Amino acid sequence: MSSWEIVLGIVGMGLITLLTRCFFLLPKNELPMPDWAKQGLRYAPLAALAAVIVPEIVMSHGELISTWKDARLYATAVGTAWFFWRRDILGTILSGTAVMLALRIGLGW
């Protein structure tokens, strides 16, 4: 690709991103949205997070992990348990990270 095509691609993607992100900010009145769409959008952040996080936990090098000796599984379990016990995001992150580091550094997983 030439430099001109690269610049044109970057500018085009930037304009498309700007347009799609500002689409709901441009009208003066709120856009009418059906109730089913509003209810479905409540779950969009959770679905997006799951789509990013779950493959990172259960896959390695594009394949499902095949052993229980994976620190990510135990760190996820401890972090989830902490969250349901205390409802604390910082504690969830710290507990999961502590287990991950202990297993990776201590046991070499």
Phi and psi in degrees as GROMACS dihedral restraints (atoms count N, CA, C in turn):
[ dihedral_restraints ]
;  ai    aj    ak    al  type     phi  dphi    fc
    3     4     5     6     1   -82.9    20    10
    4     5     6     7     1   165.6    20    10
    6     7     8     9     1   -60.9    20    10
    7     8     9    10     1   -37.8    20    10
    9    10    11    12     1   -62.2    20    10
   10    11    12    13     1   -42.8    20    10
   12    13    14    15     1   -66.5    20    10
   13    14    15    16     1   -36.9    20    10
   15    16    17    18     1   -65.4    20    10
   16    17    18    19     1   -46.3    20    10
   18    19    20    21     1   -62.7    20    10
   19    20    21    22     1   -43.8    20    10
   21    22    23    24     1   -62.3    20    10
   22    23    24    25     1   -40.0    20    10
   24    25    26    27     1   -64.3    20    10
   25    26    27    28     1   -43.4    20    10
   27    28    29    30     1   -65.5    20    10
   28    29    30    31     1   -45.0    20    10
   30    31    32    33     1   -64.5    20    10
   31    32    33    34     1   -41.9    20    10
   33    34    35    36     1   -62.5    20    10
   34    35    36    37     1   -44.8    20    10
   36    37    38    39     1   -65.1    20    10
   37    38    39    40     1   -36.9    20    10
   39    40    41    42     1   -63.8    20    10
   40    41    42    43     1   -42.4    20    10
   42    43    44    45     1   -66.4    20    10
   43    44    45    46     1   -40.7    20    10
   45    46    47    48     1   -65.2    20    10
   46    47    48    49     1   -41.8    20    10
   48    49    50    51     1   -62.8    20    10
   49    50    51    52     1   -45.1    20    10
   51    52    53    54     1   -61.6    20    10
   52    53    54    55     1   -43.8    20    10
   54    55    56    57     1   -63.8    20    10
   55    56    57    58     1   -46.5    20    10
   57    58    59    60     1   -69.3    20    10
   58    59    60    61     1   -31.8    20    10
   60    61    62    63     1   -79.0    20    10
   61    62    63    64     1   -28.4    20    10
   63    64    65    66     1   -92.6    20    10
   64    65    66    67     1    -3.8    20    10
   66    67    68    69     1   -56.2    20    10
   67    68    69    70     1   -40.5    20    10
   69    70    71    72     1   -84.5    20    10
   70    71    72    73     1   -10.4    20    10
   72    73    74    75     1   -92.3    20    10
   73    74    75    76     1   -19.0    20    10
   75    76    77    78     1   -71.6    20    10
   76    77    78    79     1   -44.2    20    10
   78    79    80    81     1   -68.7    20    10
   79    80    81    82     1   146.7    20    10
   81    82    83    84     1   -76.1    20    10
   82    83    84    85     1   -34.5    20    10
   84    85    86    87     1   -99.7    20    10
   85    86    87    88     1   155.2    20    10
   87    88    89    90     1   -67.1    20    10
   88    89    90    91     1   136.7    20    10
   90    91    92    93     1   -74.0    20    10
   91    92    93    94     1   133.7    20    10
   93    94    95    96     1   -69.0    20    10
   94    95    96    97     1   137.3    20    10
   96    97    98    99     1  -136.1    20    10
   97    98    99   100     1   134.1    20    10
   99   100   101   102     1   -63.1    20    10
  100   101   102   103     1   153.8    20    10
  102   103   104   105     1   -61.3    20    10
  103   104   105   106     1   -36.3    20    10
  105   106   107   108     1   -64.3    20    10
  106   107   108   109     1   -34.2    20    10
  108   109   110   111     1   -71.5    20    10
  109   110   111   112     1   -41.3    20    10
  111   112   113   114     1   -61.2    20    10
  112   113   114   115     1   -43.0    20    10
  114   115   116   117     1   -67.2    20    10
  115   116   117   118     1   -38.6    20    10
  117   118   119   120     1   -67.0    20    10
  118   119   120   121     1   -35.6    20    10
  120   121   122   123     1   -70.1    20    10
  121   122   123   124     1   -17.9    20    10
  123   124   125   126     1   -63.6    20    10
  124   125   126   127     1   -30.1    20    10
  126   127   128   129     1   -95.1    20    10
  127   128   129   130     1    -3.7    20    10
  129   130   131   132     1   -62.2    20    10
  130   131   132   133     1   -45.5    20    10
  132   133   134   135     1   -62.2    20    10
  133   134   135   136     1   -39.8    20    10
  135   136   137   138     1   -66.1    20    10
  136   137   138   139     1   -41.2    20    10
  138   139   140   141     1   -65.6    20    10
  139   140   141   142     1   -41.0    20    10
  141   142   143   144     1   -65.3    20    10
  142   143   144   145     1   -42.0    20    10
  144   145   146   147     1   -63.1    20    10
  145   146   147   148     1   -43.6    20    10
  147   148   149   150     1   -63.7    20    10
  148   149   150   151     1   -38.3    20    10
  150   151   152   153     1   -66.2    20    10
  151   152   153   154     1   -26.7    20    10
  153   154   155   156     1   -90.1    20    10
  154   155   156   157     1   -42.2    20    10
  156   157   158   159     1   -79.9    20    10
  157   158   159   160     1   -45.7    20    10
  159   160   161   162     1   -58.4    20    10
  160   161   162   163     1   -47.4    20    10
  162   163   164   165     1   -61.5    20    10
  163   164   165   166     1   -31.8    20    10
  165   166   167   168     1   -68.0    20    10
  166   167   168   169     1   -29.1    20    10
  168   169   170   171     1   -83.1    20    10
  169   170   171   172     1   -43.3    20    10
  171   172   173   174     1  -100.8    20    10
  172   173   174   175     1     0.0    20    10
  174   175   176   177     1  -125.4    20    10
  175   176   177   178     1   150.4    20    10
  177   178   179   180     1  -141.9    20    10
  178   179   180   181     1   124.4    20    10
  180   181   182   183     1    56.6    20    10
  181   182   183   184     1    38.3    20    10
  183   184   185   186     1    80.7    20    10
  184   185   186   187     1     5.5    20    10
  186   187   188   189     1  -130.1    20    10
  187   188   189   190     1   154.0    20    10
  189   190   191   192     1   -62.8    20    10
  190   191   192   193     1   142.1    20    10
  192   193   194   195     1   -67.3    20    10
  193   194   195   196     1   146.2    20    10
  195   196   197   198     1  -115.7    20    10
  196   197   198   199     1     8.8    20    10
  198   199   200   201     1  -135.7    20    10
  199   200   201   202     1   153.7    20    10
  201   202   203   204     1   -84.6    20    10
  202   203   204   205     1    -7.0    20    10
  204   205   206   207     1   -85.9    20    10
  205   206   207   208     1    58.1    20    10
  207   208   209   210     1  -127.1    20    10
  208   209   210   211     1   119.6    20    10
  210   211   212   213     1   -62.9    20    10
  211   212   213   214     1   -26.7    20    10
  213   214   215   216     1   -63.5    20    10
  214   215   216   217     1   -36.8    20    10
  216   217   218   219     1   -64.0    20    10
  217   218   219   220     1   -46.3    20    10
  219   220   221   222     1   -71.7    20    10
  220   221   222   223     1   -37.5    20    10
  222   223   224   225     1   -64.0    20    10
  223   224   225   226     1   -39.4    20    10
  225   226   227   228     1   -65.3    20    10
  226   227   228   229     1   -43.1    20    10
  228   229   230   231     1   -63.0    20    10
  229   230   231   232     1   -44.3    20    10
  231   232   233   234     1   -67.8    20    10
  232   233   234   235     1   -43.4    20    10
  234   235   236   237     1   -61.6    20    10
  235   236   237   238     1   -42.2    20    10
  237   238   239   240     1   -64.8    20    10
  238   239   240   241     1   -43.5    20    10
  240   241   242   243     1   -62.6    20    10
  241   242   243   244     1   -41.2    20    10
  243   244   245   246     1   -62.4    20    10
  244   245   246   247     1   -43.8    20    10
  246   247   248   249     1   -62.2    20    10
  247   248   249   250     1   -44.7    20    10
  249   250   251   252     1   -71.2    20    10
  250   251   252   253     1   -24.6    20    10
  252   253   254   255     1   -79.6    20    10
  253   254   255   256     1   -46.8    20    10
  255   256   257   258     1  -109.9    20    10
  256   257   258   259     1   -16.9    20    10
  258   259   260   261     1    55.5    20    10
  259   260   261   262     1    47.1    20    10
  261   262   263   264     1  -128.6    20    10
  262   263   264   265     1   117.2    20    10
  264   265   266   267     1   -68.4    20    10
  265   266   267   268     1   -44.9    20    10
  267   268   269   270     1   -61.5    20    10
  268   269   270   271     1   -43.5    20    10
  270   271   272   273     1   -63.4    20    10
  271   272   273   274     1   -35.3    20    10
  273   274   275   276     1   -62.0    20    10
  274   275   276   277     1   -48.0    20    10
  276   277   278   279     1   -63.9    20    10
  277   278   279   280     1   -46.0    20    10
  279   280   281   282     1   -66.0    20    10
  280   281   282   283     1   -42.6    20    10
  282   283   284   285     1   -67.8    20    10
  283   284   285   286     1   -43.2    20    10
  285   286   287   288     1   -63.6    20    10
  286   287   288   289     1   -41.4    20    10
  288   289   290   291     1   -66.0    20    10
  289   290   291   292     1   -40.4    20    10
  291   292   293   294     1   -62.2    20    10
  292   293   294   295     1   -44.0    20    10
  294   295   296   297     1   -65.7    20    10
  295   296   297   298     1   -42.3    20    10
  297   298   299   300     1   -60.7    20    10
  298   299   300   301     1   -47.1    20    10
  300   301   302   303     1   -66.2    20    10
  301   302   303   304     1   -41.2    20    10
  303   304   305   306     1   -61.2    20    10
  304   305   306   307     1   -43.7    20    10
  306   307   308   309     1   -73.1    20    10
  307   308   309   310     1   -38.2    20    10
  309   310   311   312     1   -73.1    20    10
  310   311   312   313     1   -46.0    20    10
  312   313   314   315     1   -81.3    20    10
  313   314   315   316     1   -46.0    20    10
  315   316   317   318     1   -70.8    20    10
  316   317   318   319     1   -45.4    20    10
  318   319   320   321     1  -105.1    20    10
  319   320   321   322     1    -8.6    20    10
  321   322   323   324     1    76.4    20    10
  322   323   324   325     1    20.2    20    10
